[in-house]
Amino acid sequence: MTHPLPHPGRVRPRRLRATPAMRRLVREVDVHPRQLVLPVFVREGLDAPRPIASMPGVQQHTLDSLRAAVAQAADARLGGVMLFAVPEVRDAVGTQATDPDGILNRAIAAATAEAGDALVVQADLCLDEFTDHGHCGVLTSDGRVDNDATLVRYADMALAQAAAGAHLVGLSGMMDGQVGVVRDALDQAGHDDVAVLAYAAKYASAFYGPFRDAVESQLEGDRRTYQMDPANRREAAREVAIDVTEGADVVMVKPALAYLDVLADVAATSQVPVAAYAVSGEYAMIEAAAAAGWIERERAIRESVLSIRRAGADHVLTYHATELAGWLAEEYR
């Protein structure tokens, strides 16, 4: 008898895939609700939550519906929520971002009151939602983003968010020196317990489109002079190293799925926890394909988040967080 394998019966990787119990036993990476962070949008002036057309299932919240979403996230045992806000009035320097009564700072206070110690309440620290030009910083007279003038605004914004009760501030503007300036401002004001998440490798990506709908972005042009070039991989290591040196407690790679190679690089060398953001375009593509019947929705959601974890993310920001946590809870019972 001629055997199809040189050592019949000896090398059979399929043995470890034979049953659900065996697959669970040898699984290398898992996803747990505590590793998930839910991004949440709050809009000033709403009487009821408003659906976001390009992100089916996601909405702009009122402060009341925000509280309900935070409570649901806590019940699902998520790791945290990341808050974004849409003000009714915008100006050139994003004044509402540092107003204690501004919508984001009120949302932080509402979320922390609702969450207690159950969640890490995180806040986006960037000016793009608050400026009438849609850029992440203050502009010069000729329309360029002024890095150092923007840092002054970021420091003030960090203090406002800390005073409102934020546990972590998420620096997403990609300004040089932002982590050090914010860390110093927080420490000098006695907010040394507030953590800093640096969006260290944030790329100038086409996958942010639906997010700009969600925050009603005023942007004209692009952000390529400060967000990273999608062609660059090694540069991410430099950005991460700078941010860690300046005091970042957590570093971020954004987007996630199109940059899993970058995420793996960062996770392999980072001295601090690594986050990754499954961004709005990634969410919208899954939802659109599932609605068309082209993919299995639940499997696609699970697989996409698992791939981000497998690449090395310690936690994942995803709009599917609460729903996914519910599915996972069934597995862990």
N, C-alpha and C positions, 0 to 999 in steps of 0.2 A: 504494500500500500504506500502510495506517495502522499506525504503530508503536505498541506498547503503552507505551513510555517516551519522554519528550521528547528524550532523547539516547541512542538505542539503542546498546548496546555500550560506552558510556563509563563509567557508574557501575554497577558490578556487585560489591558487597561479597562476593558468593558466590564470586568467583574465589579469595579467600584462605581458603576453606573446602573447596576441591575435593578435596584429598588429605590423608592423614595427614601427609606431609612438609611440605606447605604450612601446615597448621594448627600444626604444631610450630614452624615458622619464625617465625610471627607471633604466637605465644602471648605474652600480656602478663605473666602470673604463672605461676610454677612452684612446686611443692612438692619440697623436697629432704629426705632423712632427717635432715640436720644441723639442720633447723628444727623437729624433732619432739621432744617430751619425754614420756616415759612415766610416768604416775602409778602408784605401786606401794604396796600395802597389806601390812604385816607385822603378824602377830598373835602376841602372847606366849602360850606354853603349847601351841602346836600341835605334833603329831607329823608332820603331813602338810599340804600346802596344802588350804585349804577353799574350795570354790566359793561365790560370792556369787549368790544366786538371782536377784536383780533386775538383775544385770549379767552375763549369760551370757558365758562366756569369760574373766571376771576372777575372781581368787581372792585370799583372804588367804594370805600367804606365811609359811613358816617362815624362819628365817635362812638355812638351806641352800638352800631354793628361791628365796629372794631373790637369793642369789649367782648362781644359774643364770639368773635373769631379767635381772640386770645384765649378765652375760656375753653373753647373747643380744642385749641392747640395744646393747652395744658392738660386737658383730659386725655388727649391722644399721646401724652408723654413725649412731645417733641422736645428738641433741645432748645429751641428759641424761635423768636419772630424777628424779622428785619422790617423796620418801618420806613415807608416812603410817603411823602405828603405832597398834595397839590393845593397851593394857595389860590385865593381868588384874585389877589393883586400881586403883580411882579414888578421889579424895577431892575436897574442896571447892576446893582450890587447885591441883590437878593436880600433885602432888608428883613423880609419875613422869616428868614432862616434863623435869625438871632433874636427875634422878638419873643419874649417869654410867653406871650399870648398867641404866637404864631401856631398854625395848625399842626406842624410837626411836633413842637414842644408840648402842646396840649395832648397830642396823641401818645407821646412817650409817657406823660404823667398818667393818662388813662390806662395804658397797657401795663405799666408797672404796678398800679393799684390793683388791677384785675389779676395779674399773674402771680404776685407775691414772689415766693422763692421757687415757683414751679418752672419758670422759664427764664432764659436769658433774653432780656429785652434789648434789641440792637437797633440802632438808628443810622440811617444813611447820612453821612456827613459829606455833602457836596452841594454846590450852588445851582446846579442845572435846573432843578425843579422850581427855583425861586427867582431866576433871572429872566428878564424880558427878551434876552437874546439867546437863551438856551444853552450857553456855554457853562462849563464847570467852574469858571472863575471870573474875575474882574477883567474887563477889557481895557486896553490902552486906547488912546485917541485914534489910532489907525486900525483898530479892530483886532489886535492880537491879544491873546490871553496873557495877562501879566502875572507871572508865576509868584513873585514875592508879595505883591499886593493881595493876591488871593490867599496866601498863607495867613495873613492877618485876619481875614474873614473866617478862615477855617478855625483858627484858634478861638475866636469869639463864638463860633458855632458850636465847637466842642464844649465850651463852658456853659452855653445855654442848654445843650442836651444833657450834660451832667447834672445841672441844677434841676432839670425836669425829671431826673431819675434814671437815665439810661445806664444800663450795665456795661454796654460796649458800644463804641462809636466806630462806624465803618467808613474809612476814608477811601472814597471811590473816585476822587478827582484826578489822580495821577499827576499831581504837581510835585516837582522835585522838592524834597525837604519837608513834605507835609507831616510825616510821622513824627519827626523830631520836634517840630514846632508845636504840634498838638499835644504830644506827650509832656513837653515842658510846661505848656499852659495848664494842663490838667493838674500836674504835680504841684505847681506853684500855687494853685487855687485850692489845694487840699483834696483834690479828686484823684488821689493816687490809686484808688481801688477801681477806677473805671478802666476797662480794657480797651485796647486799640487793635482793630482789625484793619490791616493794610491790604487794599486791593493792589497787591504788588505787581502782578502780571495781568493787567487789564488791556485787552486788545481792542483796536479800532475795528469792530466787527459789524457785519451786516445782520447779525442775529439779534440785535437790540431793537429792531423795528417795532414790534408790538409794545415793548416797554415805553417807547416814546408816545404811543397812543395812551397808555395808562396814566402817564404823568402830564399829558397834554403839552408835550415839549414845544418850545418856541424856536428850536434850533434851526438855523439856516447855515448851510455849509457842512463841515464835518469837524471831528476832533482828532485828526491825524497828527497834529503837532504835539499832542500830549499823551494820547493813548498809543499803545504799542503797535508796531507794524506786524500784521499777521504772518509775515514771512520769517520773523525772527524767533528763534528758539533759545539760543545761548544768552541773549539779552535778558531773558526772564531771570536767570540765575543772578545777574548783576543787580536787577531791581529788588529781588528778594533779599539779597545780602545787605543792600543799603537799608532797606526798611527794618530788618532785624537789628542791625547796628543802631538804628535810630530809636529802637524801643518797641517795635511791633510785637504784640502778644500772639497774634495769629496773622498768617498771610493767606492771600486769596489768589486763585487763578480764575479768570473770567474771560470768555465763556468756558464751559466745561467740555462738552462732547467733541467739539472741533479742535480742542487743545489738550487731549489726553496725554500726548507725548510731553508737553510742557508740564502738565500736572505730575506726571511720573517723575520727571527730572527734579522738580521742586520737592516732592515728597521724599525722594531718596536722600536729599541732603539737608532739608530744613531742620533747624534746631527748635522750631516752634510748631504748634499745630497748623495744619494746612486745610483751608476751606476751598470749595469750588462751587461755582454758581451755574446751575442749569438754567440758562437765561430764557427770556420770553420767546425768542424765536424757536428755540428747541422745544419749548412747551407747545407752542402753536403748531409746529409741524406734526408732532405726535397727535394732537387733538384733531387736526384737519385730516390726517391720514386715517385715523380711527373712525372719524365721522363718515368718511367715504367708504369704509369697509375694507380698506387695503391692509390694515394691520390689526392685530389683537391688542386692544388698548391697554388692558392691565398688564399683560406680558411685556409690552413695549415700555411702559412706565417703569416696571420693576427692573427690566434689563438695562435701561439707560442709567438709572441711579446706581445699580450694581456696578456698571462699568466705571462710573466715576469713583466709587469706593475702591474698586479693584486697582485703578490707576494710582491710588494713594491718598485720596481725600479723607481727612478725619471727620469732616462733616460736610453736608451738601445743602446748599440753598436751592429749594425747588418749590414751584407752585403746586406740585402734587403732594406736598409733605403730609398734610393732615389725612388725605385720602389714603396715601400709601401706608401711613402709620396704622390706620385701621385694618388694612389687609395684613400687615405684619403682626399685629396684636393677635389675630386669629392663629397665626403660626406658633406664637410663643405661649399659647395657653396650654 
